[in-house]
Amino acid sequence: MCPSRSEVYLKKTFVNTIKAGQTVDDIFVAREKQLAHKKDGDPYLTIGLVDRSGNIKGVVWDNVEAISKAFVAGDFVRVKGNANEYRETLQLVVQHLERLDPAEIDARDFLPATERDVDQMLERLIQIGQMVENKHLSRLLAAFFEDKAFVDRFKTAPAGKKMHHAYLGGLIEHTLSIAMLIQAIAGHYKGIDKDLLLTGGILHDIGKIHELSYDTHIDYSDAGRLLNHIVIGVELLEAKIATIDDFPKDLALVLKHMIVSHHGTRGFGSPEPPKTLEALILYYLDELDAKVTAVRTFMDAEDPEAVWTSYHKVFERFFYKGKA
């Protein structure tokens, strides 16, 4: 959970507002550091300084050894220096740097975050979950939503590193979108277990609370790299089911299959493809929400006056935005 704004240092200067000639005294994430030497043999240090708006290169010419020892890559640092242009690129000449306690920092200053209210999204998701009539599935959802440690991570975590919902609160935003899509279409097809589909939709990505780390930047955790969110999700599901008396084994099996298969194919990370109607619907809804959000985010980052976007390497195409 992020600390409240009244308890932390309030960042004022963001990378995208820095101009040449400006004096800067603010907090950044030191994403990387590299010690090198000038032609005369004297050392200098370059630092990648990052916040939610972008990144800027920091250069240390004086007191290099002491400043280098003051932090490691990934630390929050308070930097004092002057901005200038070198070879048409803005950089920050650092005079002073100190490492800061992460507990005093609001991660929302350094990571992109959803523009929506996470508590309102959580409340809406819980309301949708309460519509599940199957007593076993209803108790299972309640067990997750009554787990404060789970909820805290669930409403803070991103849903991805880069592709879609790659920002704080992205996981709950994506999950709520899936739940609402299920509500909209579940009654359209005959023979669909809506309670199972809705429960699987709400729980399909729970493993991402541990797959991704998001303290100073969004990346994969050790567990994420070694297991991935599908395996982690099944583990979390099994642990919660074990706390519920007489949970039917066949129901647990098809619910776990929904988590296992929601990426559709082995090539995209699912050990098995969807083999129930509910799993098949979840896969396509998950794909739809992820792709639409990814393309929309890409479009929003492009030139607002342009009719076409630049080339998207993942989708291997240009996207038409239309004329104003």
Secondary structure as GFF3:
##gff-version 3
##sequence-region A 1 324
A	DSSP	three_ten_helix	5	7	.	.	.	ID=ss1
A	DSSP	three_ten_helix	15	17	.	.	.	ID=ss2
A	DSSP	beta_strand	23	37	.	.	.	ID=ss3
A	DSSP	beta_strand	43	51	.	.	.	ID=ss4
A	DSSP	beta_strand	54	60	.	.	.	ID=ss5
A	DSSP	alpha_helix	64	69	.	.	.	ID=ss6
A	DSSP	beta_strand	76	86	.	.	.	ID=ss7
A	DSSP	beta_strand	89	100	.	.	.	ID=ss8
A	DSSP	three_ten_helix	102	104	.	.	.	ID=ss9
A	DSSP	three_ten_helix	107	109	.	.	.	ID=ss10
A	DSSP	alpha_helix	118	129	.	.	.	ID=ss11
A	DSSP	alpha_helix	135	145	.	.	.	ID=ss12
A	DSSP	alpha_helix	148	154	.	.	.	ID=ss13
A	DSSP	alpha_helix	170	185	.	.	.	ID=ss14
A	DSSP	three_ten_helix	186	188	.	.	.	ID=ss15
A	DSSP	alpha_helix	194	203	.	.	.	ID=ss16
A	DSSP	alpha_helix	208	211	.	.	.	ID=ss17
A	DSSP	beta_strand	212	213	.	.	.	ID=ss18
A	DSSP	beta_strand	219	220	.	.	.	ID=ss19
A	DSSP	alpha_helix	222	226	.	.	.	ID=ss20
A	DSSP	alpha_helix	229	241	.	.	.	ID=ss21
A	DSSP	alpha_helix	249	261	.	.	.	ID=ss22
A	DSSP	three_ten_helix	266	268	.	.	.	ID=ss23
A	DSSP	alpha_helix	277	300	.	.	.	ID=ss24
###
